[in-house]
Amino acid sequence: MVFMPHWPKPLNFKPINYNLDNMQHLLEILGNPQDNLPPTIHIAGTNGKGSTNAYIRSICKAAGLSYHAYTSPHLIDFNERIVLHNEKISDEYLFELCETVRIVAEKASLQPTFFEGTTAVAFLAFSRKYADLLILETGIGGRLDATNLVQKPLMSIITPISFDHMDVLGHTLSSIAYEKAGIIKPHVACVVSSQVPEVEEVLFKKAYEQNSPFILYGRDFGVHKTQDGFEFMSQYLNCNFPMPALKGDHQILNAATTIAALSFGQNLFEFSQDHFAEGLKNVYWPARITQVNECRKFITQSPNVNVWVDGAHNHHGAKVLANWIKDELSGEISLIIGMTKNRDANLFLSEFEGIFNNIYTVPVKSEPLSYSSEALAQLATHFKPTSCKSLEDALSQVKADHLIITGSLFLAVDVFKLTSIMSTENWTKC
């Protein structure tokens, strides 16, 4: 498995001005593979993109459909990002395609960013192999995202929007929503998850300008949690479903958004209620409130502690995680947190006020741009955290009934590497 492709090198080039000119030129000399893709569902949003992607894959698998999928970031190896006909791209084919794009880019004196280069690789792969559906996830934003050169998707999905990547997308929810709304294409339906009013207004305006059908949570579809699952309601489908395998009430919303999109697209695919139910029950997407009791071997003071890892890394992610903890856990609860630099640690931790008995800060080995444990502890002095030299050091100090490890997807990578539970075999589920 490839931890990172040999080209392009990450962090070697960051454009002064973000635009799609470089990417468009690169794709043109590659023969515009983005114009020869399977029917495509394009997904943007701040939180829930990956889970929605995973739900669609799982439902397609239940229905016997083949799919390509594109997602980022990866957890263990880069191949996770590019799924071809239900399987991760092979090392050999990834190398071949990277070489193809590298040679073309160098001949044209183009210097794509890491995401531009690897997206071009993905488009080539997707255009050369058949699948019934392509699930295409944006990287950051939407309007200027490298994936947004796909001009005629089957539909668009926009998951909940909140504050994240403000240095690129802007410092207001309206500006961030404007960037995400860039994936809405003329006459292409857009399914929109729950949003705050100012975001909803921006998205609706863009859909109106593009004459795009606008399917909105709370107006065109909705959910009601039941004792053993949830009720889904829309003009296309009304029925009860089991709880998704992914934990948390926010996952009911992600599941409902997925069902709304796929039931709206019934003119192309015929998904039955059984397909939806089976897909929800069997969905797999790691680091989304995932239990990792394998960590117990590093915890000497509380050998029976329940350990959970979650990739929450922004305010909205912290909010949904905090709600799950309040609903599901009791007793003494500890937190291990590591974060990427420039994240607002106090805002993130504010959602957990009064929840944790002890907080431990750690560096994130898998993220070169993470805070040191000391710097993170200084940023969060109000919460009186204990600074630890490593994840193992923090685990050795934990004494609690439950332990939450969160703050970064890359910290989840550290957990999975430490416990050796994220083997290649695990990823065949995805």
Protein Blocks (a to p, Z undefined) as FASTA:
>chain_A
ZZbafbdcehkaccfbdcfklmmmmmmmnopmmlmcccddddedjehklmmmmmmmmmmm
mnopacdddddddfkbmklmpcgehiacdfklmmmmmmmmmmmmmmnopacdfklmmmmm
mmmmmmmpccfbdcdddfehjlmgmklmpmbbfbdcddddddehklmnopcfklmmmmmm
mmpcghiacddddddfklmmmmmmmmmmnopacddehklgccdddfklccdddfkbgcdd
dddfbgcjklmmmmmmmmmmmmmmmmmpccdfklmmmmmmmgccehiapacfklmmmmmk
lmmbccdddfbfbfklmmmmmmmmmmmggcjddddddddehiafklmmmmmgokambdcd
dddfklmkbccfklmmmmmmmnopacdfbfklmmmmpccfbdcdehifklmmmmmmmnop
acfklmmmZZ
